[in-house]
Amino acid sequence: MKILIMIDFVLAASLMDVIGSSDLQKCFQEQIQLQGQVRLLEHRVKQQQLKIIQLLKKKEIQYSDREDENSVIDLGGKRQYSDCAEIYNEGHKQNGFYKIKPIQSPREFFAFCDMSEGGGWTVFQRRSDGSQNFDRLWADYEEGFGNFVLKNGEFWLGNKNLHYLTNQGNYTLRIDLTDFEGERRFAQYARFRVAGEEHSYEMNCGEYSGTAGDSLTGGFHPEVKWWADHRGMKFSTRDRDNDNYEGNCAEEEKAGWWFNR
């Protein structure tokens, strides 16, 4: 730093000798004026940035308000539907919560039906904004929990309901993932099925296809199948550990799932 200061001084002294003090003073005054203009422009840029942020937040709030509208759709109870595919095939194309009753289920319950990507998808889990606590006990996951009213609500449909659904036919599991930049990827598994309570809601599925990567069968590398394959795994929660891990995966991950290790 000392060397730089000396160089600056020498340059200034040399300029003074060549062009004279009055010319140098004019240069300095012009420099000060330009610096003031730069500061003014920087201040205006900051003001515009704040305005842009406020407008973006306002747009997000408006979008959130639209997304949080009541999304329960009443079909009038004229007939019972065993899943969302039946509702779609009847000509109902609007996304939302519909009442369904799988063949073996003793009661009706609300399920979110996604009518995109071919339509008729029965959504059994949504996690998007952290509004729901998924670090829950076995009984909660068995019966289901969450917001079954709002379009963007988080929920778990319930392991009992999943068993009733998947044991009445041949089902494909689809997992949709969206990152913070809006990029979307998906994974699909054929022959998805969840066993009953007596088997601790054991999960099985078939081959993978998609763009998100295989996170259920460990098919991305043969050496990891022993821990990354979730087929045949019983459901685990923090109060009922059914994984192959020496600890408790559900407790560490703060959510229930068909953990392996």
Long-range contacts (C-beta under 8 A, 24 or more apart in sequence): 64-152, 67-150, 67-151, 67-152, 68-150, 68-151, 68-152, 69-150, 69-151, 70-149, 70-150, 71-95, 71-96, 71-97, 71-112, 71-149, 71-150, 71-151, 71-153, 72-96, 72-97, 72-110, 72-148, 72-149, 73-97, 73-98, 75-99, 80-108, 82-168, 83-111, 83-120, 83-122, 83-165, 83-168, 83-169, 84-111, 84-113, 84-114, 84-115, 84-120, 84-121, 84-122, 85-119, 85-120, 85-122, 86-120, 87-113, 87-120, 88-113, 88-115, 88-119, 88-120, 89-120, 93-119, 95-151, 96-151, 97-148, 97-149, 102-161, 102-164, 102-165, 102-168, 103-164, 103-168, 104-164, 104-167, 104-168, 105-161, 105-164, 109-144, 109-157, 109-158, 109-161, 110-148, 111-157, 111-161, 112-148, 112-155, 117-174, 121-174, 122-157, 122-165, 123-157, 124-156, 124-157, 124-161, 124-162, 124-165, 125-155, 125-156, 125-157, 126-153, 126-154, 126-155, 127-154, 128-152, 128-154, 129-154, 130-154, 134-254, 134-255, 134-256, 135-238, 135-254, 135-255, 136-237, 136-256, 137-237, 137-238, 137-239, 138-237, 138-239, 138-240, 138-256, 140-237, 141-235, 141-237, 141-256, 142-197, 142-201, 156-256, 159-194, 159-197, 159-201, 159-235, 160-197, 162-194, 162-201, 163-194, 163-195, 163-196, 163-197, 163-201, 165-194, 166-192, 166-193, 166-194, 167-193, 167-194, 167-196, 173-205, 173-216, 175-210, 175-212, 175-215, 177-212, 185-210, 185-211, 185-212, 185-213, 186-210, 186-211, 186-212, 187-211, 187-212, 187-213, 187-214, 187-215, 187-216, 189-216, 189-217, 199-234, 200-234, 200-235, 200-240, 200-242, 201-234, 201-235, 202-232, 202-233, 202-234, 202-235, 202-258, 203-230, 203-231, 203-232, 203-233, 203-235, 203-258, 204-231, 204-232, 205-231, 227-260, 227-261, 228-260, 229-260, 230-257, 230-258, 230-259, 230-260, 233-258, 233-259, 233-260, 234-258
